[in-house]
Amino acid sequence: MLPPSTSTSDRRAELDELARKSADVIVRAAERRSPILLVTHFDADGLSAGSITLAAVRRLGASLHQRVVESLSEDVVEDLAQIDSELIVLTDMGSGQLALLEKGFREKEVVVADHHQSLGEPAKNTHHFNPHTVGYDGSTVISGAGTAYLLAKAIDERNKDLSPMALVGCLGDQQDKGPQRKLRGLNADILRDAIELNLVEETQDLILFGRQTRPIHRAIASTTSPFLPGLSGEEDRCLALLDKAHVPTKIDEKWRTISDLSTDEKQRLVDGIIQHMMALKLSGEKALELIGSVYTLVKEDPWTPLRDGREFATLLNSCGRMGRASLGLALGLGERGAAFKEAELVYSEYKKSLATYMNWLTTSPGALVQEENLVIVRGEGVIDENMTGAVSSIVSSSNLFGTGKVTLVITTRKDGAVKISARATDNLVSMGVNLGKILQTLTADYGGSGGGHAIAAGATVDKDKLDGFLATFERTIDSVLLH
């Protein structure tokens, strides 16, 4: 791993050089007509990264295969190694499993383009392109899709037209952490590329799902980032809130959207949400996260969710988590028509699943365990293994338990192992919590593996060792916060 540079310009030069070296490996393989295997993660960021890489490598005329996976285990790596390929390119994954890649891909050349915290050193046959290695924080300033975009841009500068998908990926990864939910760092650089090509516009508005496409009450009810207790998933309550705020939902029997509202009406709506939150004895500040930068993909058809970067990301996330990753890749590559209509149906099922899980969580006494610094959702036998990340993000962002508790969502995988999705808050990260490093360190002793970001990470452990793992994890979090 390279030592991080202190100069911003030096760091960027080092990052671009790493991208160029990895890009050269891909270009040479394409020129040799070597079969290339592309592997990516199944969430919104991973599918965005996968579509960027697939588009860039296709333009080289390469012979390729594409696979989307939920995680890299020994079994998955063994299966991937059997696919006819001389070069394997992994996006949005791989940095935390370098030893596993060395063991499983000895006969292959490997490129890893990832933004997660790394573990170990890459093998000689592995070209490791990760912004962390030169001092960039992959959890806040660049996503997996952004890393894939920098790689694609190094392959050919004309791939700058793929920049909108890099923005979709970083929004799906919830990296809009700047003031008024702006993009920062390398993400902001990518945004400039997209704006210069007239592919994306940045404006200020209410950040509600379906702000241009859905009736106002449905837009509020469909919003889960941030999760609004008593409103998210509750259309009737949203209608009541709008009535109380004196915001008409129809004009001449036609439903209005958020984009139809005047500035004064938008202010009354936000004030109403703040009052609603305070009535639940929750912080009204969460409602202020609904105001900020929106990113419009101007080449997409008006009045479709694909035109809004965050909504596009939500569609991709639903495809991946509902077992339709190939559909998400198709959207990322520009397929519309039937593919888009099918994705909307998948999103509808995804939303129903989330609503079912949240209803179960709030009505089942044994579903949730609270400790001093920890909230544990025991979803074994209830929550699908592909949905733990979505549920943990909603629970953590809801502020139902304040900003001082780590959220763990636990379920059982089809192979019998236990899957864990962990989420922290910005407040906890500022106090030294690093979930990715903690899970990387602890899980090996409990028959599993883990990693990710400081604020969001995942792991698997042996079912029979879960109780021991949870006790150790809790002690570790307590120790970090004690200091």
C-alpha positions in Angstrom: 0.0 0.0 0.0 1.3 3.5 -0.9 1.7 6.0 2.0 -1.0 8.7 1.7 0.3 12.0 0.3 -0.2 15.2 2.2 -0.7 17.3 -1.0 -4.1 17.1 -2.6 -2.5 17.4 -6.1 0.0 14.7 -5.3 -2.7 12.4 -4.1 -4.8 12.9 -7.2 -1.7 12.3 -9.4 -1.0 9.0 -7.6 -4.7 8.0 -7.9 -4.7 8.7 -11.6 -1.5 6.8 -12.0 -3.0 3.8 -10.2 -6.1 4.1 -12.5 -3.9 4.2 -15.6 -1.9 1.1 -14.6 -5.1 -0.9 -14.0 -6.6 0.4 -17.2 -3.6 -0.6 -19.2 -4.0 -4.2 -18.0 -7.6 -4.2 -19.2 -6.7 -2.6 -22.6 -3.9 -5.1 -23.2 -6.2 -8.1 -22.4 -8.8 -6.7 -24.8 -6.2 -6.3 -27.5 -5.1 -9.9 -27.1 -8.8 -10.9 -27.3 -8.3 -12.6 -23.9 -11.6 -13.5 -22.2 -12.4 -11.1 -19.4 -14.7 -11.8 -16.4 -16.3 -8.7 -14.8 -17.6 -9.2 -11.2 -19.5 -6.7 -9.2 -21.7 -6.3 -6.1 -25.4 -6.5 -6.1 -26.4 -3.2 -4.5 -27.1 0.1 -6.3 -23.4 1.2 -6.1 -22.2 -2.2 -7.3 -24.7 -2.3 -10.2 -23.7 1.2 -11.2 -20.0 0.2 -11.1 -20.7 -2.9 -13.0 -22.6 -1.1 -15.8 -19.8 1.5 -16.1 -17.1 -1.2 -16.4 -19.2 -3.4 -18.8 -19.9 -0.4 -21.1 -16.2 0.6 -21.1 -14.9 -2.9 -21.8 -17.5 -3.5 -24.4 -16.3 -0.4 -26.3 -12.8 -2.1 -26.5 -14.4 -5.0 -28.4 -13.4 -7.5 -25.7 -14.7 -11.0 -25.1 -16.3 -10.9 -21.7 -18.6 -12.4 -19.1 -20.4 -10.6 -16.3 -21.3 -11.8 -12.9 -23.1 -10.1 -10.0 -22.6 -11.5 -6.5 -23.7 -10.6 -3.0 -20.3 -11.3 -1.4 -16.9 -12.9 -2.0 -16.7 -16.2 -0.1 -14.4 -19.2 -0.8 -17.3 -21.0 -2.6 -18.1 -17.9 -4.7 -14.4 -17.4 -5.6 -14.1 -21.0 -6.5 -17.1 -20.8 -8.8 -15.7 -17.6 -10.5 -12.3 -19.2 -11.0 -14.1 -21.9 -13.2 -15.4 -19.4 -15.7 -13.3 -19.1 -18.8 -11.2 -16.0 -18.3 -7.7 -14.8 -18.2 -8.4 -11.5 -16.5 -10.9 -10.9 -13.7 -12.0 -7.3 -13.0 -13.8 -6.8 -9.6 -15.7 -3.6 -8.9 -17.1 -2.4 -5.6 -15.6 -5.4 -3.9 -12.3 -7.3 -3.4 -10.2 -5.0 -1.3 -11.2 -6.7 1.9 -10.6 -10.2 0.5 -7.1 -9.8 -1.0 -5.8 -13.0 0.6 -8.9 -14.9 -0.7 -8.3 -13.6 -4.2 -4.7 -14.6 -4.1 -5.6 -18.1 -3.1 -8.5 -18.5 -5.5 -7.2 -16.7 -8.6 -3.6 -17.9 -8.8 -3.8 -18.6 -12.5 -5.5 -15.4 -13.4 -4.6 -11.7 -13.7 -6.8 -9.6 -11.5 -7.9 -6.0 -11.3 -9.6 -4.8 -8.2 -11.4 -1.4 -8.4 -12.9 -0.9 -5.0 -13.6 1.8 -2.4 -13.9 -0.2 0.8 -11.2 -0.4 3.4 -8.6 -3.0 2.4 -7.2 -5.9 4.3 -3.7 -7.2 3.6 -1.6 -6.7 0.5 -2.4 -7.6 -3.1 -0.7 -10.5 -4.7 1.7 -10.0 -7.6 -1.0 -10.9 -10.1 -3.5 -8.4 -8.6 -3.6 -4.7 -9.7 -5.3 -2.9 -6.8 -7.0 0.3 -7.6 -8.5 1.8 -4.4 -8.6 5.5 -3.4 -8.0 4.5 0.3 -4.4 3.6 -0.6 -3.6 7.2 -1.4 -5.5 8.8 1.4 -9.1 9.2 0.1 -12.0 8.2 2.3 -14.0 5.7 0.2 -17.0 6.0 2.5 -17.5 9.8 1.9 -15.8 11.2 -1.2 -15.9 8.4 -3.8 -18.1 5.3 -4.3 -17.5 2.0 -6.0 -19.1 3.4 -9.1 -16.9 6.4 -8.9 -13.8 4.2 -8.7 -15.1 2.3 -11.7 -15.7 5.5 -13.5 -12.1 6.7 -12.9 -10.9 3.4 -14.2 -13.1 3.7 -17.3 -11.9 7.3 -17.9 -8.3 6.0 -17.7 -9.2 3.4 -20.4 -10.5 6.1 -22.7 -11.3 9.8 -21.9 -14.4 9.5 -24.1 -15.9 7.3 -21.3 -16.7 10.6 -19.5 -20.2 10.1 -20.8 -20.6 7.3 -18.2 -20.3 9.9 -15.4 -24.1 10.0 -14.6 -24.0 6.3 -13.5 -21.0 7.1 -11.2 -23.3 9.7 -9.6 -26.2 7.3 -9.3 -23.8 4.9 -7.5 -22.5 7.4 -5.0 -26.1 8.5 -4.2 -27.1 4.9 -3.8 -24.2 4.6 -1.4 -25.6 7.7 0.5 -22.4 9.7 0.0 -24.3 13.0 -0.3 -22.8 14.1 3.0 -21.8 17.7 2.3 -23.9 20.7 3.4 -27.4 20.5 2.1 -26.6 16.9 0.9 -24.0 18.0 -1.7 -21.4 15.7 -3.1 -17.8 16.2 -1.9 -14.3 15.4 -3.0 -13.8 13.0 -6.0 -17.6 12.7 -6.3 -17.8 16.5 -6.9 -15.1 16.1 -9.5 -17.2 13.5 -11.3 -20.2 15.8 -11.0 -18.3 18.5 -12.8 -17.5 16.1 -15.7 -21.2 15.3 -16.0 -22.3 18.9 -15.9 -19.7 19.9 -18.5 -21.2 17.4 -20.9 -24.7 18.6 -20.1 -25.6 15.2 -18.8 -26.6 16.2 -15.2 -28.0 19.3 -13.5 -27.7 20.2 -9.8 -30.5 22.2 -8.2 -31.9 22.8 -4.8 -35.3 21.2 -3.9 -37.1 18.9 -1.5 -35.5 15.5 -1.6 -38.5 13.2 -1.7 -38.9 10.0 -3.7 -41.0 10.8 -6.8 -40.8 14.6 -6.5 -41.7 14.9 -10.2 -43.7 11.7 -10.7 -45.8 10.9 -7.7 -48.6 12.6 -5.9 -47.3 14.5 -2.9 -48.5 12.2 -0.2 -47.1 9.1 -2.0 -43.7 10.9 -2.5 -43.5 11.5 1.3 -44.7 7.9 2.1 -42.1 6.5 -0.4 -39.2 8.3 1.2 -36.9 6.2 3.4 -33.7 8.2 3.3 -34.2 9.7 5.8 -36.8 7.3 7.3 -39.7 9.4 8.7 -41.4 7.4 11.5 -45.2 7.6 11.1 -45.0 8.9 7.6 -42.7 6.5 5.5 -45.0 3.9 4.2 -48.1 5.6 5.6 -50.0 7.3 2.8 -53.1 8.1 4.9 -51.0 9.9 7.5 -49.2 11.8 4.8 -52.5 13.0 3.5 -53.6 14.1 6.9 -50.3 16.0 7.4 -50.7 17.8 4.1 -54.3 18.8 5.0 -53.1 20.1 8.4 -50.3 22.1 6.6 -52.8 23.6 4.2 -51.0 22.1 1.1 -53.7 21.1 -1.5 -53.0 17.7 -3.0 -55.1 18.2 -6.1 -56.0 21.0 -8.5 -59.0 20.4 -10.8 -59.0 16.7 -9.7 -55.4 16.2 -10.8 -52.9 15.0 -8.2 -50.1 17.5 -7.6 -46.4 16.6 -7.3 -43.6 18.1 -5.1 -42.4 19.9 -8.2 -45.8 21.7 -8.5 -45.6 23.3 -5.1 -44.7 26.9 -4.5 -41.8 27.8 -2.2 -44.3 28.8 0.5 -46.1 25.4 0.2 -42.8 23.6 0.4 -41.9 25.5 3.6 -45.2 24.6 5.2 -44.7 21.0 4.3 -41.3 20.9 5.9 -42.6 22.7 9.0 -45.4 20.1 9.2 -43.0 17.2 9.1 -40.8 18.9 11.8 -43.9 19.3 14.0 -44.9 15.6 13.3 -41.4 14.5 14.4 -41.4 16.6 17.5 -44.8 15.2 18.5 -43.2 11.8 18.4 -40.5 13.2 20.7 -37.9 12.8 17.9 -35.6 15.5 16.6 -37.1 17.7 14.0 -33.7 18.2 12.5 -34.1 15.0 10.6 -36.7 16.7 8.4 -34.1 19.3 7.3 -32.3 16.5 5.5 -35.2 16.6 3.0 -33.9 20.0 1.7 -30.8 20.0 -0.5 -29.2 19.2 -3.8 -31.0 17.2 -6.3 -29.3 15.7 -9.4 -31.2 15.5 -12.6 -30.1 13.2 -15.4 -31.2 15.4 -18.2 -31.1 12.8 -21.0 -33.7 10.7 -19.3 -37.4 11.1 -20.1 -39.2 13.6 -18.0 -41.6 12.4 -15.3 -39.7 9.1 -14.8 -37.8 8.1 -11.7 -34.7 7.5 -13.9 -34.4 11.3 -14.3 -33.6 11.8 -10.6 -30.2 10.4 -9.4 -31.4 9.1 -6.1 -34.6 7.5 -7.5 -32.5 5.8 -10.2 -30.3 4.4 -7.4 -33.4 3.2 -5.5 -34.6 1.3 -8.6 -31.1 -0.4 -9.0 -31.1 -1.3 -5.3 -34.5 -2.9 -5.5 -33.4 -4.9 -8.5 -30.3 -6.2 -6.8 -31.9 -7.0 -3.5 -35.0 -8.6 -5.1 -32.8 -11.1 -7.1 -33.0 -9.2 -10.4 -29.5 -7.8 -10.7 -29.3 -8.4 -14.4 -32.3 -6.1 -14.8 -30.4 -3.4 -12.8 -27.4 -3.8 -15.1 -29.7 -3.4 -18.1 -31.0 -0.1 -16.8 -27.4 1.1 -16.1 -26.5 0.2 -19.7 -29.3 2.3 -21.0 -32.1 -0.2 -21.7 -35.5 1.4 -21.2 -39.0 0.4 -22.4 -39.9 -3.1 -21.1 -36.8 -3.2 -18.8 -37.9 0.1 -17.1 -41.5 -1.1 -16.7 -40.3 -4.4 -15.2 -38.0 -2.5 -12.8 -40.9 -0.4 -11.6 -42.7 -3.6 -10.7 -39.7 -4.9 -8.9 -39.4 -1.7 -6.9 -43.1 -2.0 -5.9 -42.4 -5.5 -4.5 -39.2 -4.2 -2.8 -41.2 -1.4 -1.1 -43.8 -3.9 0.1 -41.1 -6.1 1.5 -39.5 -3.2 3.4 -42.9 -2.2 4.8 -43.5 -5.7 5.9 -40.2 -5.9 7.7 -40.6 -2.5 9.4 -44.2 -3.5 10.5 -42.8 -6.7 12.0 -40.1 -4.8 13.7 -42.4 -2.4 15.4 -45.0 -5.0 16.4 -42.9 -8.0 17.5 -41.6 -7.6 21.1 -38.7 -10.1 20.5 -37.5 -8.6 17.2 -35.3 -6.0 18.7 -32.8 -6.0 21.5 -31.4 -2.7 22.9 -28.1 -2.5 24.7 -26.3 0.7 25.9 -24.5 1.3 22.6 -26.1 -1.2 20.4 -29.5 -2.1 18.7 -29.8 -5.6 17.5 -32.5 -6.7 15.1 -33.0 -10.5 15.3 -34.3 -11.2 11.8 -33.5 -14.9 11.6 -36.2 -16.7 9.7 -37.9 -13.4 8.8 -35.6 -11.0 6.9 -34.3 -12.2 3.6 -30.5 -12.3 3.5 -30.5 -9.8 0.6 -32.5 -7.2 2.5 -30.4 -6.9 5.7 -28.5 -3.9 4.4 -31.6 -2.0 3.4 -33.3 -2.7 6.8 -30.2 -1.7 8.8 -29.9 1.5 6.9 -33.6 2.4 7.5 -33.4 1.6 11.2 -30.2 3.5 11.7 -31.3 6.6 9.7 -34.7 6.7 11.5 -33.2 8.2 14.7 -35.7 6.1 16.7 -32.8 5.2 19.0 -30.9 8.4 18.8 -27.5 8.8 17.2 -25.5 7.0 19.8 -26.2 3.3 19.0 -24.7 1.0 16.4 -27.4 -1.0 14.5 -27.0 -4.7 13.7 -29.4 -6.6 11.6 -29.0 -10.4 11.8 -30.5 -13.1 9.6 -29.7 -16.7 8.4 -28.3 -17.3 5.0 -29.4 -20.2 2.8 -26.1 -22.0 3.6 -26.8 -21.9 7.3 -24.3 -19.1 8.1 -25.4 -16.0 9.9 -25.4 -12.7 7.9 -24.9 -9.4 9.7 -25.4 -5.9 8.4 -24.0 -3.1 10.6 -24.6 0.6 10.5 -23.2 3.5 12.6 -24.0 7.2 12.6 -21.9 10.1 11.6 -21.7 10.9 15.3 -20.4 7.5 16.2 -17.8 7.6 13.4 -16.6 11.0 14.7 -16.1 9.2 18.1 -13.8 6.6 16.6 -16.2 3.8 15.6 -15.0 2.0 12.4 -17.3 -0.9 11.7 -15.4 -2.1 8.6 -12.2 -2.5 10.6 -14.0 -4.0 13.6 -15.7 -6.7 11.5 -12.5 -7.4 9.6 -10.7 -8.0 12.9 -13.4 -10.0 14.8 -15.1 -12.3 12.4 -12.2 -14.7 11.6 -12.4 -16.0 15.2 -16.1 -16.8 14.7 -15.9 -18.8 11.5 -16.6 -15.9 9.1 -15.4 -12.8 7.4 -16.4 -9.1 7.2 -15.5 -5.6 6.3 -16.7 -2.4 4.6 -16.7 1.2 5.6 -16.4 2.9 9.0 -20.1 3.8 8.9 -21.5 0.7 7.1 -20.2 -2.8 7.0 -21.2 -6.4 6.7 -20.1 -9.8 7.9 -20.9 -13.5 8.1 -20.2 -15.7 11.2 -20.8 -19.3 12.1 -24.3 -19.9 13.5 -23.0 -21.7 16.5 -20.6 -18.9 17.3 -23.1 -16.0 17.0 -23.6 -15.4 20.7 -19.9 -15.2 21.3 -19.4 -12.8 18.4 -22.2 -10.5 19.6 -20.7 -10.4 23.1 -17.3 -9.5 21.7 -18.7 -7.0 19.3 -20.6 -5.2 22.1 -17.5 -5.1 24.3 -15.5 -3.7 21.4 -18.0 -0.9 20.7 -18.2 -0.1 24.4 -14.4 0.1 24.6 -14.2 2.5 21.6 -16.9 4.8 23.0 -15.4 4.7 26.5 -12.2 6.3 25.2 
